[in-house]
């Protein structure tokens, strides 16, 4: 679908009667622009086609359509980009501040990322939201996890995710951003295909793309002339040096400063490293000239950066060089300060400070640290004793294992005790129970912040034969999967877990991980792949592991429902899912597994309400065990009860259940079920005969779905159109 077609269809979607949260004046202007004085026709596809044709023929109409479409989006998400020291690039900033697709190319150290961040800060009062991703954090070798990049952009912009399948995510990603005034930054694009999939010409968006290599295909793809970033001009370079070193130091050697600017090619990374070395030798006569002689004639930008890095490394102590060589072997492309200090030991903080001061280490997206590429290449070639490397790896692996385990247990309603292990399907020796040690950081935020490096960690741990730790980390990351998504990341993680389970001779652990792979696959709409994973799990499951059998039946039920949704056999799928869940319930009762029983009874009752068997569902729910501390499942039980009572037309009983749901989700802090609850409340109002109250609630949902590009918008819009007209 072209962007012109997306804009037209979004404009028609806004005109749905009853949609809430749209600015009235903007809606009236859009209605007049598209419909004139007429009413909305029933054939929306024909209207979209007409708007597309008019947009192609009438540039003024197309521009006004975009303007009014953006105006209806009244969500205020102020950009959050802190101002930073920045010099020069005045002409570039002026050009990049305009909406559109902008491609910046330049070698490492030329300041591409600093420039795009400054541009976002320049326009912060003109935009509603800001998102930035470093694509290097989403690569598994040459493969870019496109779906996760798109989901991360949506998350940063505050858009609730509609689903996990590639098709749903791609459609939401395209639609949700089409009427927002936003800035989106894609750092380190490799090739035109990545840019084509990720960077769209959203009408009101400023999309900034950086690349280290400007290929012919990338140049051809870019709708505007790419900007090739080189060094700062002379005035900008001098401003940077004065800010970092002081005017007096530079005034003492004006000719040498001019020579420095020339030999550095104005590359910010080189100038910052020079400033650091100059500060260390402050007060020496002729120090600028001496440092220029050391820098020599590096040639092009890459050459002078290499030379400068070499000189900076020469200035480090022998102990710092040894630590740097060890840091270059960290299992991942970048790291947090916390993880790096664990890897390095007691000398970690001092090394990081010295590297940052010397301009050899920089902050990437999300605050993660990354060595300059020439620094990493040189440092990784330096020798490190096997014993020291092993010590660092073991220390980091066990720390990560313990932290991930503490994060996992810290989110359990039973608390961080042995009781928290009850009901968990971890088929490997449990790690030690560790209380969550970081009161300033939530467990989920820590897991998400450290997750970019986990694949490299698990790959090396597997090669070293640390299979138990691999499995323990995979188990802990289930919390990230269920709470934050990251399905492709977790799928990659689980492949190492499956390999380690096989190497360790733990078929039950492999079965559990295959079943999780199956769940990830059907949640992403890949039912054939999910079937294969679930079959592998079923084959590997030990015959006497009844708890694992019950869990597999639960996942089979989910797979069956997804398959039925895709091929239009929902009725038959519900019957098969019912069989699977009833079998799971029998196992839970035989095993006395109250936690699983509560979950599966509730799921079974929900399937029954979907089939219109509401009395059966209510009878079944009376047998659900009540578990202390599990407000989430209790709220879900009352939600299913409310559905059943609504299906039976019993308004007072449904209202009572929904009140209980509100109390329980308030106690648990859950927000992900708000739309579902409001939908049930709308059904309740309609059952009571209050059409306008129902219209208001469904209108609110329609507004939420419209802003997020959710595919369920059409269903809610249909409901609104079927309501009697307002008096």
N, C-alpha and C positions, 0 to 999 in steps of 0.2 A: 504494500500500500504506500502510495506517495504521500509526502507531507501535506500536499494540497488536499488530498482526499481525507487525511486525518483531520485537518483543520475544519473541513466542511462537515464531516460527520460529528465532530465535537460540538460545533455550533448548533447543529440540529438537535443533538442530545440535550443541550442546555435548555431548549425550548419546551421540554417535557412539562406539562402542567403539574403543579404541586411540588416541584423540586424546591427544597428549602436551602437557605444560606446563600443565595445568589443576590448580589446587590440589585435592588429594584430598578434603579435608573439605568444601570448597565444592561439589565435584562430587557427593559423596554426598548432601549436603543438597538439591541441585537435583534429583537423581534421585528422592529420596524425595518431594519436593514434587510433582513432575510425574507420576511413575509409581506412587507408593506402593511396594508390594512387588513390583510386576509387572515384566515385561521390556519392552524397547522394541519396539513393534509394527512390522511391515514397512511399513504404510501411514502414512508420516510426515505426509502432507498431512492425513489425518484426525486425527492427534494434534495438529497445529498448530491445526486448526479447533476441537478440543475445548478446548485451552488458551485460545484466544481467547474462546470462549463463557464459560468459567469465570472468566476475568479480568474480563469485563464484568459478570458476576453477583456476583462476590465480590471486593470491594475489598481485603480483607486478603490474599487469595491473590495478587492482582496486585502488591501492594506487596512481598510476600515473594519473588515471582518476580524482580522487578527487583533486589532486594537480593542474592539468590543469584547472579543472572546477572552482576552487577558483581563479586562476590567471586571468580568463577572467573578473572577477568582479572588475572593476577599480574604484568603488565609494570609496572615502576616507572620512570616518566618524571617526575621532579620538575619542577615548574613553575620557570621561570627568568625571574622578573620582578624586577629590582633595586628595592629600596626607594627612594623619592624623597620630597622634601619635600612634605608634604600636610597640609592643615588642614581642619577642619570636616567636614560631610557625614556625621556620625556615624549619623544615622537612615537616610540613604540607603544607607550601607555595610552596615548591619545587614540591611536589606531585600534588597540585591542579592547577599549572600553565600550565599543559599540556591539549590539547584539549581532550574532552570526557565528560562523565557524572560523576559528583562527588557529593556524598551525604554526608552531615555533620549532625550528630546528637549530641544533647547536651541539657542539662537543661537550663532554663532561666538564663542569666547572664554569661554564659561561653564564650561569645565572638564570636559566630558563624557569626553574621552579620558583625562585625568588620573584621573578618578574610577574608570573601569572598570579601569585599570591598578592602582590602589590596591586595588580589590576583589580582583583576582586575587592580589595580594601578600598580602592578608589571609587568603586561603584556600589559600595555597601548600602547607601541610602536609596538606590534605584532598584534593588532586587528584593525578592521575598525569601530567597533561600540560596544556599551554597553547598556544593558537594565536591569532594576531591578524592581521587583514588590514584595510587601509584600501581600501575598495572604489573610491575615486577613482583608485587606481593601476591598476585593471583596467577602465577605461572607454575605449572608442573612441567619442568623442562621447556619444550617449545610450545606446549599447549596452554592457552589462556582460558581460565574458567569464566567464560562470558556471562553465564547466568548469575554467578555470584557477584560479578562486577555490577551488573544491572540491579541486582537486589540491594547491593550496598549503596548505590546512588539513591535508590528509592528510600532506603532507611535514613540516610543522612538528611534527606529532604522531608522527613516526617510522613512518608506515604505508607499506609498500612499495606502489607503485601497480600495480593489476591490469591496466590498459589505458588507452587514450586516447579511446575513443568516449564520447559523452555518456551513453549508457545505462549502460555499465559503470562509469564514474566516479560517476554519480549513485547507483547501487545500492551500490557500495562505500562511498561517502561516508555513506550512510544506515546501513549495517550495521556498519561498522568502529567507529563512535563510540557505538553503542547500549549497549555494556557497559563503557564507560570513565568513570572519574571525571575529568572534564576541565573546563577553562574555555575557551570560544571567544568571541572578541570580533570583531564586525563593525562597523567604523567607517564612518559616513557612508552608511547605507542610504538609497536614494531610492525611496520607494513600497512598497506592500504586496507587489507581485509579487516583488521581490528578496528581501524578508524571508521570504516563503512558500517560495521555492526553496532558500534557504541555511540558514535558522535552524529547525532541527527540535527537537522536545521530547524529546531524548534523555534517558532517565530519570535518569541520574546526572550530567548535564552542567549547568554554569552557563553559559548563553548570554546574552551581553551585547550589545545592539544599540544603536548611537547613530544619531541622525538630526538634521539641522538643521531639517527641516520635518515636523511631525506632521500628516499628512493624515488625513482621515476614514477612508479605507480602511486606513491603517496602524494607526490606533487600533482599528478594528473587528477587524483580524487578530490583534492582540496578545491572548493569553489572560489576561493580568493587566493591571491598570490601569497605563498608561504613566506614567513619572516625568518630569515637566517640570522641567528644571534651570534655575534662575535664579541669582542671585548668592549669595555666601556670606552667612550671617547676621552680625550686628554683631560677635560675639565671634570668629568665624572670620576676618572681614576684618581685625580688629585684630591677631589672631595672625599673619596673613600679613605685615602691615606691620611688625610688631615684628621678625619673623624677617629681613626684607629690609633694614630701615632702622635697627633698633636702638631700644630702649625710650626712651632719653634724648631722641632727636630728637623722638619723638612726644609725650613727656610735656611738652615745652615749649609745645605748642599743642593741648591736649586738645579745645577746642571746634572748632578747624579740622579735627582728625582726625575728629571726629564728622560734621562737614559733608562731609568727603571720602567717608566711608563711605556717607553718604546719596546724594551726587550720583553716585558710581560705580556705584550699584545693586549693590555687592558683586561685580561681575564680575571674576573673577581676572585676566583679560588686562588690564583697565583698571588694577587695583591694581598689577600687576607693572610696567606702563609708568610709573605714577605713582612707584613706588619707585625706578625707574631715574633719573627726572628729579630726584627729591629727593636721591638720592645725588650727582648731579652738582653740586647747589647746597648741599651740606651746609655748615652753619655760618652761612648767611644768616639774619638775623632775619625771622620771619614768612613763611618760605618755604612752609610748608604752606598757609597761608591764601592766599598769592599763587597757588599752583598750583591751588587749588580755584577761585579766581576765573577762572583761565584755562580750567579745564574747563567752568565754567558749568553750565547746566541742559541736559544732553544729552537729557532725556526718557527714552524707553524704553532697554532694554539696547543695541539696535543703534545708537541715536543717540548714547549716551554713549561707546560704543566708537569710533564714527566721530570724535567730537570728540577723544577721547584720542589716537587714531592721528594726527590732524592736529597736535596739540600735540607729540607725540613726533617727528614728521617735521620740525617747525619747529626742533627742537633739534639736528638733524643738520647737519654742515658742508655747504657747497655741493658739495664734491667727493664726499662720501658720498651726497648726493641724486642727483648725476649717476650714480654707480655703481649706486644702487638702481634708477634708471630703466632702466639697462642690464640689471640682474638680472631685472627684471620681464619682459624680452623673451627670457628663457631658453626654449629650445624644449622645454617640458614643464611640468607642473604643480608638480613638486618636483624636487629635485636632491640629490646628495651634496655634501659639502664639497669634495671633490676636483674634481668637475666644475664647481662654481660658481667655484672659484678659477681654473680654466683659462679659463672664460668671461670672467671679470672682469679677469684679468691680475694684475699685481703687487699691486694694492690689494685683492684679493679677501678675503684673510684678515682684514684690519682691518675691512672692511665687515661681514662675517659676524659677527665678534665684537661690533661695536657694535649690530647689529640684534638679536642674541640678548640682549645686555645690556639693550636698550631694550624687550624684550618684543614686538618686531615680527616676529620669526622664531621658529619653533618646530620641535622635533623630532617628526616623525611616526613611523609604523610602520617598523621596520627601520632607524631612525636617519637616514632621509632628511629633508631640511629643506624647510620650506614657509613661504612668507610668509603672514601673516594676510590674509584675503580683502580687508578694507578697505585694507590696505597695498598689495597687488598692484593693486587697482583704481586707486588714486590714482597709484601709481608708473608704471603702464602708460600713463597719460595724459600723463606728462611727456615733453618732447621729448628725443630722442636723435639725434645726427647720423648720417646714413646711413653715413658713412665709419667711424665708431666701431662701429656695429652690425655692419657688414660685417666689420670686423677681428675682432670678438669671435666672430662666427659661423664665419668661416674658421678661426680658431685652434682653436675647440672641435671643429669638424667633422674637421679633420685629426688632432687629438689623439685623438678617439674612434676614427677610422679606424685610426690606428697602434696604439692600445691593443688594439682588437678583433683586429687582425691579429696582434699579438704574442701575445695570448691563444690565438688559433687555432693558430698555429705552435708555441707553447709546449707544447701538449698533444700534439704529434705525436711518435711514438716516434723519429723520425729527428733530432729536435732543431731548433733555430732556425737553419737554414742554407738555402741554395738547394735542398738535397736534400729539405727538408721540403715543397717544392712539388710533388715528383714524385707523379704519380697523382691530383692534385687537379683537379677538374672546374671550375675557375674560368675562365670564358670572357670575361675582361676583362683589361686590363693589371694586373699584380700590384702591390700596394702595396710600399713599401720593407720590407725585413726589419728588424724591431726586436726586440731582446731584451726579455724580460718584465722590466719595471722595478720591480715591487712585490714584494719577497721576503716581505713580511708578509701577502700576500693571494694566494690561488690564482687562476689565470686564470678558471676557471669561476665562482668566487664573485664576481669583479669583473664578469664579463659579466652574471651574474644580478642583481647589485646595481644596475647601470646600465641594465638593460633597460627599466624602466618609462618612461624618457624617450626611448627610441630611435625610437618611432613619430613623435613630434613632430619630432625631428631629421631623419629621412628625408623627412617630408612637406615641410619647409621646404627641405631640400637639393634635392629634386626641383623645387620651384617656382623655385629659384635656378639651375637648370640644372646642378647638380653631380652629373651622372648617374654619372660614374665612381666617385665616393666612395660614392654610394648602393649601387652594385653591390658594391664592395669590403666594405662593412659587412655587406650581406646575406650575402655569402660567408662572412665570419668567424662570423656568428651560426649557421651550420650546426652549429658545435660545441655551442652551447647546445641546439639542437634534438635532436641525437643523444644528448647526455649528461644533460640535465635535463628534456627535454620542452618545455613552453611552446609547444605546437603552435599554438594560436590566435594567440599573439603573433607567432610566426614566420610564420604564414600572412599576417597583416596586414602584416608587414615585407616579405614577398616581393611583395605587390601593388605596393608602391612600386618594388621592384627590377624587376619586369616592366615597369612604366611607364617607368622610366629606361632599361632595355635597349632598348625600342622607340624612345624619343626619341634614343638614342645610335646607333641603327642597328646593334645587336649581337644578331642573331637567335639565335646560339648561347647567349648569356647568358640570353635570354628562355626558350629551350628548357630550359635547366638549371633555371631557377626554376619553370617550369611543371611539370617532372618532380618537383621537391621538393614543390610544392603537391599533386600527385597522391599522393605518398607520405604526406604529412600526412593527406590525406583518407581514404585506405584504412585507415591506422592508427586513424583515428577512426570507422571503420565506414561511411564515406560512399562506397560503391563507385561510385555513379553520378557523383558529382562528381569522384571520382578518375579515372574513365574519361575525362571531358571534359578534365581537365588534362593527362593523359598524351597524349591525341590532339593537343592544342595543342602539346605539347612535340615530338611526332613530326613535326608539320607544319613547325615552325620549325627543326628540326635541320638544319644544313648537311649535304648528302649526303656530303661527304668527312670529316666528324667521326666517326670510327669509335669513339673512346673514349666519346663521348656516346651513340652508338648502343648500345654495350654496357651502359652504365649504365641507359638506358631499358629495355632488355630485362630487366635485373635488377628494376626497379621494376614492369614488367609482370608478372613472375613473382609478385612479392609481391601485386599487385592480384588476380591470378588465384586465388591460394590463399585470399585473404580472401573473394572472391566465392563460391568453392566452399564455404567454411565457412558462409557465410550462407544459401546456397540448398540445402545438403545434397548437393552434387555434388563432394565432396572427391576422389574417385577420378579423375574426368575433369579436375578442376582440377590435380591433380598432374601429369597427362600434359601439359597445356598449359604448366604452369610449367616442366616438364623441357625442352620444346621451346625456350622462351625462354632458359633458362639455357645450354643447349647452343649456341644461336646466339651468346650473349654470350661463351662460352668460345672459340668459333672466332675471333671478332673479337679477343679479347685475345691469342690466340696469334699471329695475323697481325700485330698491332700491336706485339708484344713487350712488352705491358703486364703485367709480372709481378705487380704489386700487385693489379690487378683480376682477373687470372687466379687467383691464390690465393684470393681472396674468392669468386669465382663457382664454382670447382671445389668448394669446401667447401659452398656453398649447394646445388649440384646433388646432391652426395652425400647431403646431409641429406634432400632430396626423395626420393631413391631409397630411403633407409632407411625413410622414412615409407610407402613403397609395398611394403615387405617385400623389396626387391631388395638385400639386404645384401652379397652377393658383388660385385655391380657397384659398389656404393658403395666397398668397400674397394679394389678395383682402381683406381677413379678417384682415390682419395685418395693413391695412390702417386705420382701425377703432380703433386701440389700443390707449387709452388716454395716453398722455405724463404727467408723474408725476415729479414734481421738486424733485431733490435729490435722485431719485431711479435709480442710474446708473446701478445697477445689472440687474433689469428687462429690462431696455432699451438695455443693451448689449445682453440679451437673445433674445429679439425681433429681433435685427439685425442678430443674429446667425441663427434664423429660416428663416429669409429672405434669407440669404446666402445659406442655404440648398435648399430652393425652387428654387433659380436661378440656382444653380448647377444642380438640377434635370431637369430644362428646357434647360440646355446647354448654358446659358447666362453668359459667363465668366466675362465680364467687370462689369456687375451689381453685380455678386457674389463677385468680388474683392473689389468693393466699400463698400459693406456691411461688409466684413471682416476687412477692414481698420477701419471702425467705431467701430467694436467690440474691436479691439486692443486699440483704444483710450479710450473707456469706461471702459474696465477692468483695464487699467492702472490707470485711475482716481479713480476707486473704490478699487484698491489694491487686487482684486480677483485673485487667482491663480488656483482654482480648475477646471477651464474649459480649461486649456492649451492644454491637449491632444485632446479634442474635436475640438478645433480651429485648431490645427496643422493638424488633419485629414481632415478637410474641406479645408485647404490650399493645402494639397496633392492632393485632388480631383480636385481643381482648376488647379494646375500645369498639371495634367494629361489631363484635358479638353483642356488646351492650347497646349498640345503636348510635354511638357517638362517632359519626362519620368524620367530622372535622378533626377530632382528636386523633383518629386513625390516620387521616391525611397528613397531619402535622408530623407524626412519628415516621411514617413512610417517606415523607418529604425530606426529613432529616437524613434518613438512610440514603435516599437518592442523592442528596448533596454529598455525603461522605463517599459514596461509590463513584460519583462523577469526578470529584477532585482526585481520587486515587486511580482513576482509569480502570476500575474494577469491572470485570465482565458481567457481574450480577446486576449492574445498573439497569440493563434492559428488562430484567424480570421485575424489578421494583417499579420501573416506569410503567410497565404493563398493568401492575396492580393499581397504580395511581390513576391510570386512564380509565380503569373499570369502575372506579368509585363514582357515585352520583355527583353531579355538579354541585358546587357550593351554592348555598342560597343567596 
